[in-house]
């Protein structure tokens, strides 16, 4: 069974919509798919796939781990797709006990399916990181805003540190080194992982070898969602450079997905957009990404750096092609009268609002960077 965890550094980037639509695309290809809502405390994935309010779900199981897990795996109206709801009986993932996480992991791995899609919560709780690491090829969804890309990088950084703490256990020299850095505020300046690993290799060579083996199986994939312009796709390169330089981590780019107001219409209709409008630019992007995942070898780690370069080049070309298709589609709607001038005005207003938000975020981050630099110079 192929496990596909889907995560994001922050909420509001369309992670659950990507997870749901990818699961449907896999099911349409003939795969037996199970979609699990593991966004505990904010479970709403059932709304995206049109499933009625669930009576029970993951939260109920975690409160009684001896219960029959198969009872919370439900059939959907979509052929080949089953669903595990994440009901609201559990307020969040932060306080889950190790026994609960272990029981849930064990049950998920026993599911009879070709593909298991895990819609994880936003953020970097240990629960989320552990389930993201169930596969070496988990997907991180980001948007082109400054905060979204920064949080995507932070998520991947925390994932690497989670791997470190599973290898360098309490009592090891590697663990002592990490704890010294964590407790020493000045040590935060040393959180440059390639440099840290050089120190650890001398202190704890056996643990270092185990870490390198473990981390070699981590090859996250990126989806840049909610882009407006082909230039937005270039933001993915910033995440890539940061991961390679500061984390010594290679990531692949699965592709871009344009923002589409039709998604809101599909959501209100309780249908995934690839069912509501298969020919939409957004739907075609989902199908393209699903094809890439299905055509790639499951957990294949004979990793070629050229494949990384190619994945980012393809994403850039796809962004241009989708943008041109979108413009042609808009022109067609105007000519046929399906799109009015009022609709265009509303679209422009929405874009202006988004631009205003981005400017505010940019000003806020510049101010924080400026203050941080001033404090650094004083020290």
C-alpha positions as YAML, in Angstrom:
chain: A
units: angstrom
residues:
- id: 1
  name: UNK
  ca: [0.00, 0.00, 0.00]
- id: 2
  name: UNK
  ca: [1.29, 3.42, -0.95]
- id: 3
  name: UNK
  ca: [0.94, 6.02, 1.81]
- id: 4
  name: UNK
  ca: [0.61, 9.67, 0.78]
- id: 5
  name: UNK
  ca: [0.64, 12.09, 3.74]
- id: 6
  name: UNK
  ca: [-0.34, 15.65, 2.81]
- id: 7
  name: UNK
  ca: [0.67, 18.48, 5.15]
- id: 8
  name: UNK
  ca: [1.20, 22.23, 5.25]
- id: 9
  name: UNK
  ca: [3.10, 24.64, 7.44]
- id: 10
  name: UNK
  ca: [0.01, 26.80, 7.96]
- id: 11
  name: UNK
  ca: [-3.72, 26.67, 7.39]
- id: 12
  name: UNK
  ca: [-5.56, 28.33, 4.54]
- id: 13
  name: UNK
  ca: [-3.37, 27.04, 1.69]
- id: 14
  name: UNK
  ca: [-5.93, 24.54, 0.36]
- id: 15
  name: UNK
  ca: [-4.30, 21.38, 1.75]
- id: 16
  name: UNK
  ca: [-7.55, 19.50, 2.37]
- id: 17
  name: UNK
  ca: [-8.91, 20.41, -1.07]
- id: 18
  name: UNK
  ca: [-5.73, 19.05, -2.67]
- id: 19
  name: UNK
  ca: [-5.93, 15.87, -0.56]
- id: 20
  name: UNK
  ca: [-9.58, 15.22, -1.41]
- id: 21
  name: UNK
  ca: [-9.26, 15.86, -5.12]
- id: 22
  name: UNK
  ca: [-6.08, 13.79, -5.44]
- id: 23
  name: UNK
  ca: [-7.81, 10.91, -3.66]
- id: 24
  name: UNK
  ca: [-10.69, 11.11, -6.16]
- id: 25
  name: UNK
  ca: [-8.25, 11.23, -9.10]
- id: 26
  name: UNK
  ca: [-6.49, 8.10, -7.80]
- id: 27
  name: UNK
  ca: [-9.86, 6.35, -7.38]
- id: 28
  name: UNK
  ca: [-10.88, 7.27, -10.92]
- id: 29
  name: UNK
  ca: [-7.68, 5.64, -12.20]
- id: 30
  name: UNK
  ca: [-8.86, 2.33, -10.76]
- id: 31
  name: UNK
  ca: [-6.88, 2.37, -7.51]
- id: 32
  name: UNK
  ca: [-8.52, 1.25, -4.26]
- id: 33
  name: UNK
  ca: [-8.20, 4.42, -2.18]
- id: 34
  name: UNK
  ca: [-8.80, 5.32, 1.45]
- id: 35
  name: UNK
  ca: [-8.85, 9.01, 2.38]
- id: 36
  name: UNK
  ca: [-8.25, 9.69, 6.09]
- id: 37
  name: UNK
  ca: [-9.03, 12.98, 7.84]
- id: 38
  name: UNK
  ca: [-6.27, 13.33, 10.45]
- id: 39
  name: UNK
  ca: [-6.74, 17.08, 10.90]
- id: 40
  name: UNK
  ca: [-7.94, 16.48, 14.46]
- id: 41
  name: UNK
  ca: [-9.83, 19.34, 16.03]
- id: 42
  name: UNK
  ca: [-10.57, 20.92, 12.64]
- id: 43
  name: UNK
  ca: [-12.07, 18.02, 10.75]
- id: 44
  name: UNK
  ca: [-14.06, 19.15, 7.71]
- id: 45
  name: UNK
  ca: [-12.84, 16.91, 4.91]
- id: 46
  name: UNK
  ca: [-16.26, 15.26, 4.69]
- id: 47
  name: UNK
  ca: [-17.65, 18.56, 3.37]
- id: 48
  name: UNK
  ca: [-15.23, 18.49, 0.43]
- id: 49
  name: UNK
  ca: [-16.21, 15.01, -0.74]
- id: 50
  name: UNK
  ca: [-19.93, 15.47, -0.05]
- id: 51
  name: UNK
  ca: [-20.18, 12.99, 2.80]
- id: 52
  name: UNK
  ca: [-22.92, 13.65, 5.35]
- id: 53
  name: UNK
  ca: [-21.89, 14.61, 8.88]
- id: 54
  name: UNK
  ca: [-20.15, 11.51, 10.25]
- id: 55
  name: UNK
  ca: [-21.47, 9.86, 13.39]
- id: 56
  name: UNK
  ca: [-18.06, 8.59, 14.43]
- id: 57
  name: UNK
  ca: [-14.45, 8.82, 13.33]
- id: 58
  name: UNK
  ca: [-10.80, 8.93, 14.34]
- id: 59
  name: UNK
  ca: [-11.52, 10.83, 17.53]
- id: 60
  name: UNK
  ca: [-13.87, 8.12, 18.78]
- id: 61
  name: UNK
  ca: [-11.29, 5.43, 18.02]
- id: 62
  name: UNK
  ca: [-8.54, 7.29, 19.88]
- id: 63
  name: UNK
  ca: [-10.79, 7.45, 22.92]
- id: 64
  name: UNK
  ca: [-11.24, 3.67, 22.72]
- id: 65
  name: UNK
  ca: [-8.31, 2.09, 20.85]
- id: 66
  name: UNK
  ca: [-9.71, -1.40, 21.40]
- id: 67
  name: UNK
  ca: [-12.74, -0.62, 19.25]
- id: 68
  name: UNK
  ca: [-13.21, -2.17, 15.81]
- id: 69
  name: UNK
  ca: [-11.32, 0.23, 13.52]
- id: 70
  name: UNK
  ca: [-13.09, -1.06, 10.42]
- id: 71
  name: UNK
  ca: [-16.31, 0.51, 11.73]
- id: 72
  name: UNK
  ca: [-15.00, 4.03, 11.09]
- id: 73
  name: UNK
  ca: [-13.95, 3.30, 7.48]
- id: 74
  name: UNK
  ca: [-17.02, 4.26, 5.45]
- id: 75
  name: UNK
  ca: [-18.03, 3.90, 1.83]
- id: 76
  name: UNK
  ca: [-18.57, 7.01, -0.29]
- id: 77
  name: UNK
  ca: [-20.63, 7.69, -3.41]
- id: 78
  name: UNK
  ca: [-17.35, 7.88, -5.35]
- id: 79
  name: UNK
  ca: [-16.34, 4.48, -6.80]
- id: 80
  name: UNK
  ca: [-13.13, 3.00, -5.31]
- id: 81
  name: UNK
  ca: [-12.98, 5.64, -2.57]
- id: 82
  name: UNK
  ca: [-13.50, 4.95, 1.13]
- id: 83
  name: UNK
  ca: [-13.26, 7.55, 3.85]
- id: 84
  name: UNK
  ca: [-12.10, 7.77, 7.47]
- id: 85
  name: UNK
  ca: [-13.76, 10.81, 9.08]
- id: 86
  name: UNK
  ca: [-11.97, 12.80, 11.73]
- id: 87
  name: UNK
  ca: [-14.79, 13.71, 14.07]
- id: 88
  name: UNK
  ca: [-14.57, 16.47, 16.66]
- id: 89
  name: UNK
  ca: [-14.52, 14.28, 19.76]
- id: 90
  name: UNK
  ca: [-10.83, 15.07, 20.18]
- id: 91
  name: UNK
  ca: [-9.93, 18.77, 20.57]
- id: 92
  name: UNK
  ca: [-6.52, 18.43, 18.92]
- id: 93
  name: UNK
  ca: [-3.40, 16.41, 18.30]
- id: 94
  name: UNK
  ca: [-1.05, 18.11, 20.74]
- id: 95
  name: UNK
  ca: [-1.89, 15.97, 23.77]
- id: 96
  name: UNK
  ca: [-2.21, 12.57, 22.12]
- id: 97
  name: UNK
  ca: [-0.52, 9.82, 24.09]
- id: 98
  name: UNK
  ca: [2.15, 7.65, 22.49]
- id: 99
  name: UNK
  ca: [-0.12, 4.62, 22.90]
- id: 100
  name: UNK
  ca: [-2.90, 6.35, 20.93]
- id: 101
  name: UNK
  ca: [-0.54, 7.35, 18.11]
- id: 102
  name: UNK
  ca: [0.86, 3.81, 17.98]
- id: 103
  name: UNK
  ca: [-2.59, 2.21, 17.89]
- id: 104
  name: UNK
  ca: [-3.78, 4.51, 15.09]
- id: 105
  name: UNK
  ca: [-0.62, 3.95, 13.07]
- id: 106
  name: UNK
  ca: [-0.94, 0.19, 13.40]
- id: 107
  name: UNK
  ca: [-4.57, 0.20, 12.24]
- id: 108
  name: UNK
  ca: [-3.87, 2.49, 9.29]
- id: 109
  name: UNK
  ca: [-1.03, 0.28, 8.08]
- id: 110
  name: UNK
  ca: [-3.35, -2.75, 8.18]
- id: 111
  name: UNK
  ca: [-5.92, -1.22, 5.81]
- id: 112
  name: UNK
  ca: [-6.55, -3.15, 2.59]
- id: 113
  name: UNK
  ca: [-6.04, -0.50, -0.09]
- id: 114
  name: UNK
  ca: [-3.74, 0.47, -2.93]
- id: 115
  name: UNK
  ca: [-3.35, 4.06, -1.74]
- id: 116
  name: UNK
  ca: [-3.89, 5.67, 1.66]
- id: 117
  name: UNK
  ca: [-4.12, 9.47, 1.55]
- id: 118
  name: UNK
  ca: [-3.61, 11.17, 4.92]
- id: 119
  name: UNK
  ca: [-4.91, 14.73, 5.26]
- id: 120
  name: UNK
  ca: [-2.83, 16.00, 8.18]
- id: 121
  name: UNK
  ca: [-3.42, 19.07, 10.28]
- id: 122
  name: UNK
  ca: [-1.52, 22.30, 9.72]
- id: 123
  name: UNK
  ca: [1.50, 22.99, 11.88]
- id: 124
  name: UNK
  ca: [4.33, 20.96, 13.37]
- id: 125
  name: UNK
  ca: [2.88, 18.97, 16.27]
- id: 126
  name: UNK
  ca: [4.77, 15.74, 16.90]
- id: 127
  name: UNK
  ca: [1.63, 13.81, 15.90]
- id: 128
  name: UNK
  ca: [1.63, 15.49, 12.49]
- id: 129
  name: UNK
  ca: [5.36, 15.01, 11.91]
- id: 130
  name: UNK
  ca: [5.21, 11.32, 12.85]
- id: 131
  name: UNK
  ca: [2.40, 10.63, 10.39]
- id: 132
  name: UNK
  ca: [4.13, 12.68, 7.69]
- id: 133
  name: UNK
  ca: [7.16, 10.42, 8.18]
- id: 134
  name: UNK
  ca: [5.12, 7.27, 7.54]
- id: 135
  name: UNK
  ca: [6.22, 7.85, 3.95]
- id: 136
  name: UNK
  ca: [9.47, 9.22, 2.63]
- id: 137
  name: UNK
  ca: [7.55, 10.99, -0.12]
- id: 138
  name: UNK
  ca: [5.05, 13.07, 1.81]
- id: 139
  name: UNK
  ca: [3.55, 16.13, 0.13]
- id: 140
  name: UNK
  ca: [3.83, 19.68, 1.49]
- id: 141
  name: UNK
  ca: [1.25, 22.12, 0.15]
- id: 142
  name: UNK
  ca: [2.13, 25.81, 0.11]
- id: 143
  name: UNK
  ca: [0.80, 29.03, -1.39]
- id: 144
  name: UNK
  ca: [2.98, 31.79, -2.88]
- id: 145
  name: UNK
  ca: [2.51, 34.19, 0.06]
- id: 146
  name: UNK
  ca: [5.55, 34.98, 2.20]
- id: 147
  name: UNK
  ca: [4.07, 33.46, 5.35]
- id: 148
  name: UNK
  ca: [2.97, 30.27, 3.58]
- id: 149
  name: UNK
  ca: [6.37, 29.61, 2.00]
- id: 150
  name: UNK
  ca: [8.16, 30.41, 5.26]
- id: 151
  name: UNK
  ca: [5.92, 28.00, 7.15]
- id: 152
  name: UNK
  ca: [6.42, 25.29, 4.51]
- id: 153
  name: UNK
  ca: [10.18, 25.57, 5.08]
- id: 154
  name: UNK
  ca: [9.72, 25.56, 8.87]
- id: 155
  name: UNK
  ca: [7.60, 22.42, 8.57]
- id: 156
  name: UNK
  ca: [10.35, 20.64, 6.64]
- id: 157
  name: UNK
  ca: [12.97, 21.84, 9.12]
- id: 158
  name: UNK
  ca: [10.96, 20.41, 12.00]
- id: 159
  name: UNK
  ca: [10.57, 17.17, 10.05]
- id: 160
  name: UNK
  ca: [14.36, 16.85, 9.80]
- id: 161
  name: UNK
  ca: [14.71, 17.56, 13.53]
- id: 162
  name: UNK
  ca: [12.04, 14.96, 14.27]
- id: 163
  name: UNK
  ca: [14.15, 12.40, 12.39]
- id: 164
  name: UNK
  ca: [17.17, 13.49, 14.43]
- id: 165
  name: UNK
  ca: [15.39, 12.98, 17.74]
- id: 166
  name: UNK
  ca: [14.20, 9.50, 16.69]
- id: 167
  name: UNK
  ca: [17.83, 8.52, 15.99]
- id: 168
  name: UNK
  ca: [19.70, 10.41, 18.71]
- id: 169
  name: UNK
  ca: [17.79, 9.09, 21.70]
- id: 170
  name: UNK
  ca: [18.18, 10.18, 25.30]
- id: 171
  name: UNK
  ca: [21.59, 9.25, 26.69]
- id: 172
  name: UNK
  ca: [23.44, 9.42, 23.37]
- id: 173
  name: UNK
  ca: [26.09, 12.03, 22.66]
- id: 174
  name: UNK
  ca: [24.09, 13.22, 19.68]
- id: 175
  name: UNK
  ca: [21.08, 13.85, 21.94]
- id: 176
  name: UNK
  ca: [23.21, 15.78, 24.44]
- id: 177
  name: UNK
  ca: [24.54, 17.94, 21.62]
- id: 178
  name: UNK
  ca: [21.04, 18.72, 20.32]
- id: 179
  name: UNK
  ca: [19.77, 19.51, 23.82]
- id: 180
  name: UNK
  ca: [22.69, 21.86, 24.46]
- id: 181
  name: UNK
  ca: [21.80, 23.79, 21.32]
- id: 182
  name: UNK
  ca: [18.11, 23.81, 22.17]
- id: 183
  name: UNK
  ca: [18.65, 25.17, 25.69]
- id: 184
  name: UNK
  ca: [21.33, 27.70, 24.76]
- id: 185
  name: UNK
  ca: [19.73, 30.70, 23.03]
- id: 186
  name: UNK
  ca: [23.01, 31.57, 21.33]
- id: 187
  name: UNK
  ca: [23.02, 27.98, 20.05]
- id: 188
  name: UNK
  ca: [19.99, 28.78, 17.90]
- id: 189
  name: UNK
  ca: [22.39, 30.58, 15.57]
- id: 190
  name: UNK
  ca: [24.00, 27.20, 14.86]
- id: 191
  name: UNK
  ca: [20.84, 25.61, 13.52]
- id: 192
  name: UNK
  ca: [22.55, 25.18, 10.18]
- id: 193
  name: UNK
  ca: [22.08, 21.46, 9.78]
- id: 194
  name: UNK
  ca: [25.06, 20.64, 7.52]
- id: 195
  name: UNK
  ca: [27.35, 22.29, 10.09]
- id: 196
  name: UNK
  ca: [25.57, 20.54, 12.97]
- id: 197
  name: UNK
  ca: [25.95, 17.17, 11.29]
- id: 198
  name: UNK
  ca: [29.68, 17.75, 10.91]
- id: 199
  name: UNK
  ca: [29.93, 18.21, 14.69]
- id: 200
  name: UNK
  ca: [27.66, 15.23, 15.39]
- id: 201
  name: UNK
  ca: [29.66, 12.94, 13.09]
- id: 202
  name: UNK
  ca: [32.69, 13.50, 15.33]
- id: 203
  name: UNK
  ca: [30.77, 13.18, 18.61]
- id: 204
  name: UNK
  ca: [28.49, 10.26, 17.72]
- id: 205
  name: UNK
  ca: [29.69, 8.49, 14.54]
- id: 206
  name: UNK
  ca: [27.38, 5.48, 14.97]
- id: 207
  name: UNK
  ca: [24.29, 7.64, 15.46]
- id: 208
  name: UNK
  ca: [25.39, 9.87, 12.59]
- id: 209
  name: UNK
  ca: [25.56, 6.86, 10.23]
- id: 210
  name: UNK
  ca: [22.05, 5.80, 11.30]
- id: 211
  name: UNK
  ca: [20.73, 9.33, 10.73]
- id: 212
  name: UNK
  ca: [22.25, 9.54, 7.24]
- id: 213
  name: UNK
  ca: [20.64, 6.22, 6.35]
- id: 214
  name: UNK
  ca: [17.26, 7.34, 7.69]
- id: 215
  name: UNK
  ca: [17.33, 10.80, 6.11]
- id: 216
  name: UNK
  ca: [18.33, 9.33, 2.73]
- id: 217
  name: UNK
  ca: [14.79, 7.91, 2.57]
- id: 218
  name: UNK
  ca: [13.20, 11.33, 3.06]
- id: 219
  name: UNK
  ca: [12.32, 12.95, -0.26]
- id: 220
  name: UNK
  ca: [9.38, 15.34, 0.32]
- id: 221
  name: UNK
  ca: [7.37, 16.69, -2.58]
- id: 222
  name: UNK
  ca: [5.99, 20.19, -2.99]
- id: 223
  name: UNK
  ca: [2.72, 21.46, -4.49]
- id: 224
  name: UNK
  ca: [2.40, 25.22, -4.96]
- id: 225
  name: UNK
  ca: [-1.30, 25.98, -4.66]
- id: 226
  name: UNK
  ca: [-3.45, 29.09, -5.17]
- id: 227
  name: UNK
  ca: [-1.12, 30.83, -7.59]
- id: 228
  name: UNK
  ca: [-2.40, 33.77, -9.65]
- id: 229
  name: UNK
  ca: [0.43, 34.34, -12.09]
- id: 230
  name: UNK
  ca: [3.25, 32.23, -13.61]
- id: 231
  name: UNK
  ca: [5.76, 34.28, -11.60]
- id: 232
  name: UNK
  ca: [4.16, 32.95, -8.39]
- id: 233
  name: UNK
  ca: [5.55, 29.52, -9.29]
- id: 234
  name: UNK
  ca: [9.09, 30.88, -8.90]
- id: 235
  name: UNK
  ca: [8.53, 31.09, -5.12]
- id: 236
  name: UNK
  ca: [9.00, 27.32, -4.98]
- id: 237
  name: UNK
  ca: [12.66, 27.85, -5.84]
- id: 238
  name: UNK
  ca: [13.13, 29.76, -2.58]
- id: 239
  name: UNK
  ca: [11.86, 26.78, -0.60]
- id: 240
  name: UNK
  ca: [14.14, 24.49, -2.58]
- id: 241
  name: UNK
  ca: [17.25, 26.62, -2.06]
- id: 242
  name: UNK
  ca: [16.57, 27.00, 1.67]
- id: 243
  name: UNK
  ca: [16.08, 23.24, 2.08]
- id: 244
  name: UNK
  ca: [19.27, 22.40, 0.22]
- id: 245
  name: UNK
  ca: [21.42, 25.05, 1.87]
- id: 246
  name: UNK
  ca: [20.17, 24.96, 5.48]
- id: 247
  name: UNK
  ca: [18.68, 21.48, 5.83]
- id: 248
  name: UNK
  ca: [20.77, 19.44, 3.37]
- id: 249
  name: UNK
  ca: [17.42, 18.18, 2.07]
- id: 250
  name: UNK
  ca: [16.34, 17.60, -1.52]
- id: 251
  name: UNK
  ca: [12.71, 18.21, -2.46]
- id: 252
  name: UNK
  ca: [10.80, 17.52, -5.66]
- id: 253
  name: UNK
  ca: [8.19, 19.77, -7.25]
- id: 254
  name: UNK
  ca: [4.95, 18.03, -8.20]
- id: 255
  name: UNK
  ca: [3.45, 21.11, -9.82]
- id: 256
  name: UNK
  ca: [1.32, 24.21, -9.46]
- id: 257
  name: UNK
  ca: [-2.41, 24.74, -9.02]
- id: 258
  name: UNK
  ca: [-4.05, 28.04, -9.98]
- id: 259
  name: UNK
  ca: [-6.61, 29.73, -7.77]
- id: 260
  name: UNK
  ca: [-10.07, 29.16, -9.22]
- id: 261
  name: UNK
  ca: [-13.32, 30.72, -7.95]
- id: 262
  name: UNK
  ca: [-15.09, 27.63, -9.33]
- id: 263
  name: UNK
  ca: [-13.64, 25.78, -6.34]
- id: 264
  name: UNK
  ca: [-15.96, 27.71, -4.01]
- id: 265
  name: UNK
  ca: [-18.95, 26.78, -6.16]
- id: 266
  name: UNK
  ca: [-17.91, 23.13, -6.10]
- id: 267
  name: UNK
  ca: [-17.45, 23.23, -2.33]
- id: 268
  name: UNK
  ca: [-20.91, 24.71, -1.78]
- id: 269
  name: UNK
  ca: [-22.26, 21.93, -3.99]
- id: 270
  name: UNK
  ca: [-20.49, 19.34, -1.77]
- id: 271
  name: UNK
  ca: [-18.49, 18.00, -4.70]
- id: 272
  name: UNK
  ca: [-14.73, 17.82, -5.35]
- id: 273
  name: UNK
  ca: [-13.98, 20.17, -8.21]
- id: 274
  name: UNK
  ca: [-12.63, 17.38, -10.43]
- id: 275
  name: UNK
  ca: [-16.13, 15.88, -10.29]
- id: 276
  name: UNK
  ca: [-17.97, 19.20, -10.48]
- id: 277
  name: UNK
  ca: [-15.94, 20.50, -13.42]
- id: 278
  name: UNK
  ca: [-13.32, 18.04, -14.73]
- id: 279
  name: UNK
  ca: [-12.19, 20.38, -17.52]
- id: 280
  name: UNK
  ca: [-11.38, 23.30, -15.20]
- id: 281
  name: UNK
  ca: [-7.73, 24.41, -15.13]
- id: 282
  name: UNK
  ca: [-7.59, 23.48, -11.45]
- id: 283
  name: UNK
  ca: [-8.98, 19.99, -12.14]
- id: 284
  name: UNK
  ca: [-6.51, 19.39, -14.96]
- id: 285
  name: UNK
  ca: [-3.65, 20.39, -12.64]
- id: 286
  name: UNK
  ca: [-4.86, 17.83, -10.07]
- id: 287
  name: UNK
  ca: [-5.02, 15.10, -12.72]
- id: 288
  name: UNK
  ca: [-1.52, 16.01, -13.90]
- id: 289
  name: UNK
  ca: [-0.12, 15.78, -10.36]
- id: 290
  name: UNK
  ca: [-1.95, 12.50, -9.72]
- id: 291
  name: UNK
  ca: [-0.44, 11.03, -12.91]
- id: 292
  name: UNK
  ca: [3.06, 12.04, -11.77]
- id: 293
  name: UNK
  ca: [2.55, 10.31, -8.42]
- id: 294
  name: UNK
  ca: [1.10, 7.16, -9.96]
- id: 295
  name: UNK
  ca: [3.84, 6.92, -12.59]
- id: 296
  name: UNK
  ca: [6.64, 7.32, -10.04]
- id: 297
  name: UNK
  ca: [8.01, 4.28, -8.29]
- id: 298
  name: UNK
  ca: [6.69, 3.90, -4.76]
- id: 299
  name: UNK
  ca: [9.36, 4.74, -2.19]
- id: 300
  name: UNK
  ca: [12.10, 4.71, -4.85]
- id: 301
  name: UNK
  ca: [15.22, 6.32, -3.48]
- id: 302
  name: UNK
  ca: [17.69, 5.87, -6.31]
- id: 303
  name: UNK
  ca: [17.63, 9.64, -6.34]
- id: 304
  name: UNK
  ca: [19.07, 11.59, -9.26]
- id: 305
  name: UNK
  ca: [19.68, 15.34, -8.68]
- id: 306
  name: UNK
  ca: [18.78, 15.91, -12.33]
- id: 307
  name: UNK
  ca: [15.25, 14.67, -11.53]
- id: 308
  name: UNK
  ca: [14.90, 17.52, -9.02]
- id: 309
  name: UNK
  ca: [15.97, 20.09, -11.60]
- id: 310
  name: UNK
  ca: [13.59, 18.59, -14.13]
- id: 311
  name: UNK
  ca: [10.64, 18.66, -11.69]
- id: 312
  name: UNK
  ca: [11.10, 22.40, -11.09]
- id: 313
  name: UNK
  ca: [11.55, 23.12, -14.81]
- id: 314
  name: UNK
  ca: [8.36, 21.19, -15.62]
- id: 315
  name: UNK
  ca: [6.42, 23.08, -12.92]
- id: 316
  name: UNK
  ca: [7.54, 26.40, -14.41]
- id: 317
  name: UNK
  ca: [6.44, 25.37, -17.91]
- id: 318
  name: UNK
  ca: [3.12, 24.06, -16.59]
- id: 319
  name: UNK
  ca: [2.49, 27.38, -14.82]
- id: 320
  name: UNK
  ca: [2.91, 29.24, -18.13]
- id: 321
  name: UNK
  ca: [0.72, 26.77, -20.03]
- id: 322
  name: UNK
  ca: [-2.07, 26.86, -17.44]
- id: 323
  name: UNK
  ca: [-1.99, 30.66, -17.34]
- id: 324
  name: UNK
  ca: [-2.38, 30.87, -21.12]
- id: 325
  name: UNK
  ca: [-5.22, 28.32, -21.02]
- id: 326
  name: UNK
  ca: [-6.90, 30.32, -18.28]
- id: 327
  name: UNK
  ca: [-6.70, 33.52, -20.33]
- id: 328
  name: UNK
  ca: [-8.17, 31.77, -23.36]
- id: 329
  name: UNK
  ca: [-10.96, 30.41, -21.17]
- id: 330
  name: UNK
  ca: [-11.73, 33.89, -19.80]
- id: 331
  name: UNK
  ca: [-11.88, 35.33, -23.34]
- id: 332
  name: UNK
  ca: [-14.25, 32.55, -24.40]
- id: 333
  name: UNK
  ca: [-16.55, 33.27, -21.46]
- id: 334
  name: UNK
  ca: [-16.59, 36.97, -22.32]
- id: 335
  name: UNK
  ca: [-17.47, 36.32, -25.94]
- id: 336
  name: UNK
  ca: [-20.26, 33.90, -25.08]
- id: 337
  name: UNK
  ca: [-21.68, 36.21, -22.42]
- id: 338
  name: UNK
  ca: [-21.19, 33.65, -19.65]
- id: 339
  name: UNK
  ca: [-18.86, 36.11, -17.91]
- id: 340
  name: UNK
  ca: [-20.10, 39.65, -17.40]
- id: 341
  name: UNK
  ca: [-18.16, 42.87, -16.85]
- id: 342
  name: UNK
  ca: [-19.46, 42.79, -13.29]
- id: 343
  name: UNK
  ca: [-17.79, 39.42, -12.79]
- id: 344
  name: UNK
  ca: [-14.51, 40.87, -14.05]
- id: 345
  name: UNK
  ca: [-14.82, 43.83, -11.68]
- id: 346
  name: UNK
  ca: [-15.35, 41.46, -8.74]
- id: 347
  name: UNK
  ca: [-12.33, 39.40, -9.82]
- id: 348
  name: UNK
  ca: [-10.12, 42.50, -9.99]
- id: 349
  name: UNK
  ca: [-11.36, 43.62, -6.57]
- id: 350
  name: UNK
  ca: [-10.52, 40.22, -5.10]
- id: 351
  name: UNK
  ca: [-7.02, 40.37, -6.60]
- id: 352
  name: UNK
  ca: [-6.49, 43.89, -5.24]
- id: 353
  name: UNK
  ca: [-7.49, 42.64, -1.79]
- id: 354
  name: UNK
  ca: [-4.98, 39.78, -2.05]
- id: 355
  name: UNK
  ca: [-2.25, 42.20, -3.18]
- id: 356
  name: UNK
  ca: [-3.04, 44.47, -0.22]
- id: 357
  name: UNK
  ca: [-2.71, 41.51, 2.15]
- id: 358
  name: UNK
  ca: [0.63, 40.54, 0.62]
- id: 359
  name: UNK
  ca: [1.95, 44.09, 0.99]
- id: 360
  name: UNK
  ca: [0.97, 44.13, 4.67]
- id: 361
  name: UNK
  ca: [2.64, 40.76, 5.24]
- id: 362
  name: UNK
  ca: [5.77, 41.98, 3.47]
- id: 363
  name: UNK
  ca: [5.92, 45.17, 5.56]
- id: 364
  name: UNK
  ca: [5.41, 43.19, 8.77]
- id: 365
  name: UNK
  ca: [8.19, 40.72, 7.93]
- id: 366
  name: UNK
  ca: [10.59, 43.49, 6.90]
- id: 367
  name: UNK
  ca: [9.97, 45.20, 10.23]
- id: 368
  name: UNK
  ca: [10.67, 41.96, 12.13]
- id: 369
  name: UNK
  ca: [13.88, 41.34, 10.15]
- id: 370
  name: UNK
  ca: [15.02, 44.91, 10.74]
- id: 371
  name: UNK
  ca: [14.45, 44.63, 14.51]
- id: 372
  name: UNK
  ca: [16.19, 41.24, 14.62]
- id: 373
  name: UNK
  ca: [19.22, 42.69, 12.82]
- id: 374
  name: UNK
  ca: [19.35, 45.65, 15.20]
- id: 375
  name: UNK
  ca: [19.30, 43.32, 18.22]
- id: 376
  name: UNK
  ca: [22.02, 41.20, 16.62]
- id: 377
  name: UNK
  ca: [24.29, 44.19, 16.12]
- id: 378
  name: UNK
  ca: [23.76, 45.29, 19.73]
- id: 379
  name: UNK
  ca: [24.82, 41.86, 20.98]
...
